[in-house]
Amino acid sequence: MKKEFYNVIGVMSGTSLDGVDLAHIEFEIKQNQWSFKILESETVPYNSNWVNQLKTAVDFSKENLEILNRNYTQLLSKIIVDFIEKHQIINLDAVCSHGHTILHQPQNGFTLQIGNLPEIATLTQQKVVCDFRVQDVQLGGQGAPLVPIGDRILFSKYDYCMNLGGFSNVSFEENNQRIAFDISPVNTVLNFYANQLGLNYDDKGQISKTGKINTELLNELNAFEFYQKKHPKSLGFEFVKESVLPLIEQFNIPIEDKLHTFTEHIAGQTALALPTKKGSLLITGGGAYNDFLLSRIQHFLPEMKLIIPESKILEFKEALIFALLGVLKLRDEINVLRSVTGAKEDHSSGYIYP
């Protein structure tokens, strides 16, 4: 008989590089209904050396990637152990960890999340469920987004669930299937230009707001082939590095205008991505703090109710859902949907390291 109660930690590191999110979560399942409590939660920021390595790793050789993977697995293990000790967490069923995406090329049958080496179980002295994307890519899927099954199980009362992180993604029900896909880059680009001004990010979009729209740049951004593709589809940092930033850099305009124009691009693409333009839209991720971006999304979707949840869900929703993916894997239940990723079949993805 399967358990009804699970005590786990979810661990997530996103492409916006603000740090490692950890959430200690209790899940309960009764009569096929899941409920959860987020107990302790924390974001452990990366130091500048790690930010630089993770930013530039897309260009590393195979050998250097292997070294990075080993070092990052040690770093992640220490962060997890420190979190467990700090909060005196006992009797864990598992640590469920996403790792950090360095390369994502599903079209080439390849995706790499570092920090998922088997040593993580030895170093943390815990059962670890991790590396959730690889199997899906092997089955012909995009390996992303993986969060939608959690949206269906835990947040079904909302018409749309959208995360505004390094990239934006959305999920929703259509013809009794969960549909989800990446929409556009978000903080990977906005933070890049905020960094040029000596800031970690553009607080509440205040700098973007002072800029002007460059119509020519906006039109060229909107013309990228990715936006014409049907789902399933996903984005990696390669798209930003090879396509988006080189295009923006062709325009000799103030950074404020680049930020404003890209914010308008995000908002416009968000509206285009949603099949119906009214209902309720749950927004999570760092971009939910960008008031200017939210105001532009609302401008393009005047009949949509934008919902920002309480701070623990807002900040730790992805850690929460990867914890759920880990629990589903422990139960040998489906945690990746073919309707979302385009894989050959629904499946139970991830590795369990005892």
C-alpha positions as CSV (number, residue, x, y, z in Angstrom):
1,M,0.0,0.0,0.0
2,K,1.3,3.4,-0.9
3,K,2.0,6.1,1.7
4,E,-0.4,9.0,2.3
5,F,2.1,11.3,3.8
6,Y,5.5,12.5,2.5
7,N,8.2,14.7,4.1
8,V,10.5,16.0,1.4
9,I,12.7,18.9,0.4
10,G,12.4,20.4,-3.1
11,V,15.5,22.0,-4.6
12,M,15.5,24.2,-7.7
13,S,18.1,26.5,-9.5
14,G,16.7,28.6,-12.3
15,T,18.2,30.3,-15.3
16,S,17.9,33.7,-13.7
17,L,20.8,32.7,-11.4
18,D,19.5,34.3,-8.3
19,G,20.5,31.2,-6.3
20,V,19.3,27.8,-5.1
21,D,15.7,27.6,-3.9
22,L,15.0,25.1,-1.1
23,A,11.6,24.3,0.3
24,H,10.8,21.8,3.1
25,I,7.3,20.4,2.2
26,E,4.8,18.0,3.6
27,F,2.5,16.4,1.1
28,E,-0.6,14.4,1.9
29,I,-2.9,12.4,-0.4
30,K,-6.4,11.5,0.6
31,Q,-9.0,10.1,-1.8
32,N,-6.8,11.0,-4.7
33,Q,-6.6,14.7,-3.6
34,W,-3.1,16.1,-2.9
35,S,-2.5,18.9,-0.4
36,F,0.7,20.5,0.7
37,K,2.3,22.7,3.4
38,I,5.5,24.7,2.7
39,L,7.3,24.7,6.0
40,E,10.9,26.2,5.9
41,S,12.0,27.8,2.7
42,E,15.1,29.7,1.7
43,T,17.0,31.0,-1.4
44,V,20.8,30.6,-1.0
45,P,22.4,33.1,-3.4
46,Y,25.4,32.2,-5.6
47,N,28.6,34.1,-5.1
48,S,30.0,36.1,-8.1
49,N,32.4,33.3,-9.0
50,W,29.5,30.8,-9.4
51,V,27.3,33.2,-11.2
52,N,30.1,33.8,-13.7
53,Q,30.7,30.0,-14.2
54,L,27.1,29.2,-14.7
55,K,26.7,32.1,-17.1
56,T,29.6,31.1,-19.3
57,A,29.3,27.3,-19.0
58,V,27.3,27.1,-22.2
59,D,30.7,27.5,-24.0
60,F,32.6,25.0,-21.8
61,S,34.4,22.0,-23.3
62,K,33.1,18.5,-22.4
63,E,36.0,18.1,-20.0
64,N,35.4,21.4,-18.2
65,L,31.6,20.6,-18.0
66,E,32.5,17.4,-16.2
67,I,34.6,19.3,-13.7
68,L,31.9,21.9,-13.3
69,N,29.3,19.1,-12.7
70,R,31.4,17.5,-10.0
71,N,32.1,20.8,-8.3
72,Y,28.5,21.9,-8.5
73,T,27.2,18.6,-7.1
74,Q,29.5,19.2,-4.1
75,L,28.2,22.8,-3.7
76,L,24.6,21.8,-4.0
77,S,25.1,18.9,-1.5
78,K,26.6,21.4,1.0
79,I,23.7,23.8,0.6
80,I,21.2,21.0,1.1
81,V,23.0,19.7,4.2
82,D,23.3,23.2,5.7
83,F,19.5,23.7,5.1
84,I,18.7,20.4,6.8
85,E,20.9,21.2,9.8
86,K,19.8,24.8,10.1
87,H,16.1,23.8,10.3
88,Q,16.7,20.5,12.2
89,I,14.7,18.5,9.6
90,I,14.5,14.8,10.4
91,N,12.9,11.7,8.9
92,L,13.0,12.9,5.3
93,D,11.5,10.6,2.6
94,A,13.7,12.2,-0.1
95,V,15.5,15.3,-1.4
96,C,14.0,16.1,-4.8
97,S,16.4,18.2,-6.8
98,H,16.2,19.7,-10.3
99,G,19.9,20.7,-10.6
100,H,20.9,23.6,-12.8
101,T,20.4,23.6,-16.6
102,I,23.5,24.3,-18.6
103,L,22.6,23.0,-22.0
104,H,19.1,22.4,-23.4
105,Q,19.0,21.1,-27.0
106,P,16.1,18.7,-27.3
107,Q,16.2,19.0,-31.1
108,N,19.6,17.3,-30.8
109,G,18.3,14.8,-28.2
110,F,20.3,16.4,-25.5
111,T,19.8,18.3,-22.2
112,L,22.2,18.7,-19.3
113,Q,21.3,19.6,-15.7
114,I,24.4,19.7,-13.5
115,G,24.3,18.7,-9.8
116,N,22.6,15.4,-10.4
117,L,25.6,13.0,-10.0
118,P,24.9,9.9,-7.9
119,E,27.4,11.3,-5.2
120,I,24.7,13.8,-4.1
121,A,23.0,11.0,-2.2
122,T,26.3,10.0,-0.4
123,L,27.2,13.6,0.3
124,T,23.8,14.6,1.7
125,Q,23.2,11.2,3.4
126,Q,19.7,11.3,2.0
127,K,17.7,9.5,-0.6
128,V,17.7,11.8,-3.7
129,V,15.3,11.9,-6.6
130,C,16.8,14.1,-9.4
131,D,17.6,14.5,-13.1
132,F,14.0,14.7,-14.3
133,R,14.5,16.0,-17.9
134,V,16.8,13.5,-19.5
135,Q,14.4,10.6,-19.9
136,D,11.8,12.8,-21.5
137,V,14.3,14.0,-24.2
138,Q,15.3,10.3,-24.8
139,L,11.6,9.6,-25.4
140,G,11.4,12.3,-28.1
141,G,10.1,15.1,-25.8
142,Q,11.2,18.6,-25.1
143,G,12.3,17.8,-21.6
144,A,10.4,20.9,-20.6
145,P,8.4,22.4,-19.1
146,L,7.9,19.8,-16.3
147,V,6.0,22.0,-13.9
148,P,2.5,21.6,-15.6
149,I,1.7,18.3,-13.9
150,G,2.1,20.1,-10.6
151,D,-0.1,22.9,-11.9
152,R,-2.8,20.3,-12.7
153,I,-2.5,18.5,-9.3
154,L,-2.0,21.5,-7.0
155,F,-3.3,24.6,-8.8
156,S,-6.3,23.4,-10.9
157,K,-8.6,26.2,-9.8
158,Y,-6.8,28.7,-12.0
159,D,-7.4,28.9,-15.8
160,Y,-3.7,29.5,-16.5
161,C,-0.5,29.1,-14.5
162,M,2.4,31.2,-15.6
163,N,6.0,31.4,-14.3
164,L,8.0,34.5,-15.1
165,G,11.6,33.4,-14.4
166,G,14.6,33.3,-16.7
167,F,12.1,32.3,-19.3
168,S,8.3,32.4,-19.1
169,N,6.1,29.4,-19.4
170,V,2.4,28.7,-19.2
171,S,0.2,25.7,-18.6
172,F,-3.6,25.2,-18.9
173,E,-6.2,22.6,-19.7
174,E,-7.5,22.2,-23.3
175,N,-9.7,19.3,-24.4
176,N,-9.0,17.4,-21.1
177,Q,-5.2,17.6,-21.8
178,R,-2.7,19.7,-20.0
179,I,-0.9,21.9,-22.5
180,A,2.2,23.9,-21.6
181,F,5.1,25.5,-23.3
182,D,7.8,28.2,-23.0
183,I,6.6,31.6,-24.1
184,S,9.7,33.9,-24.2
185,P,12.9,34.9,-22.4
186,V,12.2,37.1,-19.4
187,N,14.9,37.7,-16.7
188,T,17.7,36.2,-18.7
189,V,17.5,39.3,-20.9
190,L,16.1,41.9,-18.4
191,N,18.8,41.0,-15.8
192,F,21.5,41.1,-18.5
193,Y,20.8,44.8,-19.2
194,A,20.3,45.6,-15.5
195,N,23.7,44.1,-14.8
196,Q,25.2,46.6,-17.3
197,L,23.9,49.4,-15.1
198,G,25.6,47.7,-12.1
199,L,22.3,46.3,-10.7
200,N,21.3,42.7,-10.1
201,Y,17.9,43.3,-11.5
202,D,15.6,46.2,-12.5
203,D,13.6,46.6,-9.2
204,K,9.9,46.6,-10.0
205,G,10.7,47.6,-13.6
206,Q,11.4,51.2,-12.6
207,I,14.2,51.6,-15.1
208,S,12.3,49.9,-18.0
209,K,9.4,52.3,-17.3
210,T,11.6,55.3,-18.0
211,G,12.6,54.1,-21.5
212,K,10.9,54.3,-24.8
213,I,9.7,51.6,-27.2
214,N,12.0,51.1,-30.3
215,T,9.4,49.9,-32.8
216,E,11.9,48.4,-35.2
217,L,13.6,46.3,-32.5
218,L,10.2,45.2,-31.2
219,N,9.1,44.1,-34.6
220,E,12.3,42.1,-35.2
221,L,12.0,40.5,-31.7
222,N,8.4,39.4,-32.5
223,A,9.5,38.0,-35.9
224,F,11.7,35.2,-34.3
225,E,10.7,31.9,-35.8
226,F,10.2,30.4,-32.3
227,Y,7.0,32.4,-31.8
228,Q,5.4,31.0,-34.9
229,K,6.0,27.4,-33.8
230,K,3.2,25.3,-32.4
231,H,3.6,23.7,-29.0
232,P,5.3,21.6,-27.6
233,K,8.3,23.9,-27.6
234,S,10.9,25.0,-25.1
235,L,13.7,27.5,-24.8
236,G,17.3,27.3,-23.5
237,F,19.9,30.0,-22.8
238,E,21.4,29.2,-26.2
239,F,18.4,31.1,-27.8
240,V,19.2,34.2,-25.8
241,K,22.9,34.0,-26.4
242,E,22.8,33.2,-30.1
243,S,19.7,35.1,-31.2
244,V,18.2,37.6,-28.8
245,L,21.2,39.5,-27.4
246,P,23.0,39.8,-30.8
247,L,19.8,41.3,-32.3
248,I,19.3,43.8,-29.4
249,E,23.0,44.8,-29.6
250,Q,22.6,45.8,-33.2
251,F,20.6,48.8,-31.9
252,N,22.5,51.7,-30.6
253,I,19.9,52.9,-28.1
254,P,19.9,53.6,-24.4
255,I,19.7,50.6,-22.0
256,E,16.4,52.0,-20.7
257,D,14.9,51.7,-24.2
258,K,16.2,48.2,-24.6
259,L,14.6,47.2,-21.3
260,H,11.3,48.9,-22.1
261,T,11.2,47.4,-25.6
262,F,11.9,43.9,-24.3
263,T,9.3,44.3,-21.6
264,E,6.8,45.2,-24.2
265,H,7.9,42.1,-26.2
266,I,7.4,39.8,-23.2
267,A,3.9,41.2,-22.5
268,G,2.8,41.0,-26.2
269,Q,4.0,37.4,-26.6
270,T,2.3,36.5,-23.3
271,A,-1.0,37.7,-24.6
272,L,-0.5,35.9,-28.0
273,A,0.3,32.7,-26.2
274,L,-3.0,32.3,-24.3
275,P,-5.8,30.8,-26.4
276,T,-8.6,32.6,-24.5
277,K,-7.9,36.1,-23.2
278,K,-10.0,36.1,-20.1
279,G,-10.2,34.0,-16.9
280,S,-7.6,33.8,-14.0
281,L,-3.9,33.8,-14.5
282,L,-1.7,32.7,-11.6
283,I,1.7,34.4,-11.9
284,T,4.8,33.2,-10.0
285,G,8.6,33.6,-10.3
286,G,10.8,36.6,-9.9
287,G,9.1,38.5,-12.8
288,A,5.9,38.7,-10.6
289,Y,7.8,41.5,-8.6
290,N,8.2,43.5,-11.9
291,D,5.2,45.9,-11.6
292,F,5.9,47.5,-14.9
293,L,5.9,44.1,-16.7
294,L,2.7,43.1,-14.9
295,S,1.0,46.4,-16.0
296,R,2.0,45.8,-19.6
297,I,0.6,42.2,-19.4
298,Q,-2.6,43.5,-18.0
299,H,-2.7,46.1,-20.8
300,F,-2.6,43.3,-23.4
301,L,-5.0,41.1,-21.4
302,P,-7.6,43.6,-20.0
303,E,-10.2,40.9,-19.2
304,M,-7.7,38.6,-17.4
305,K,-7.5,38.5,-13.7
306,L,-3.8,38.5,-12.7
307,I,-3.3,36.6,-9.4
308,I,-0.1,36.9,-7.4
309,P,0.0,34.2,-4.6
310,E,1.3,34.6,-1.1
311,S,5.1,34.9,-1.0
312,K,6.1,31.2,-0.3
313,I,4.2,30.0,-3.3
314,L,5.3,33.0,-5.4
315,E,9.0,32.4,-4.7
316,F,9.1,28.6,-4.2
317,K,6.5,27.2,-6.5
318,E,9.1,25.5,-8.8
319,A,10.9,23.9,-5.8
320,L,7.4,22.8,-4.5
321,I,6.5,21.2,-7.8
322,F,9.9,19.4,-8.3
323,A,9.3,18.1,-4.8
324,L,6.0,16.7,-6.0
325,L,7.7,15.3,-9.1
326,G,10.1,13.4,-6.8
327,V,7.2,12.1,-4.7
328,L,5.4,10.9,-7.8
329,K,8.6,9.1,-8.9
330,L,8.9,7.4,-5.5
331,R,5.3,6.2,-6.0
332,D,6.2,5.1,-9.6
333,E,3.4,7.4,-10.9
334,I,3.3,9.6,-14.0
335,N,5.2,12.9,-13.4
336,V,5.7,14.0,-17.0
337,L,2.9,14.5,-19.6
338,R,3.4,13.8,-23.3
339,S,0.7,16.4,-24.0
340,V,3.1,19.0,-22.6
341,T,6.6,17.8,-23.8
342,G,5.7,15.9,-27.0
343,A,7.3,12.6,-25.7
344,K,6.1,9.3,-27.0
345,E,4.2,8.6,-23.8
346,D,3.4,9.8,-20.3
347,H,6.1,8.5,-18.0
348,S,7.6,8.6,-14.5
349,S,10.9,10.4,-14.9
350,G,14.0,11.0,-12.8
351,Y,16.6,8.9,-11.0
352,I,16.4,7.7,-7.4
353,Y,19.8,7.5,-5.6
354,P,19.5,5.6,-2.3
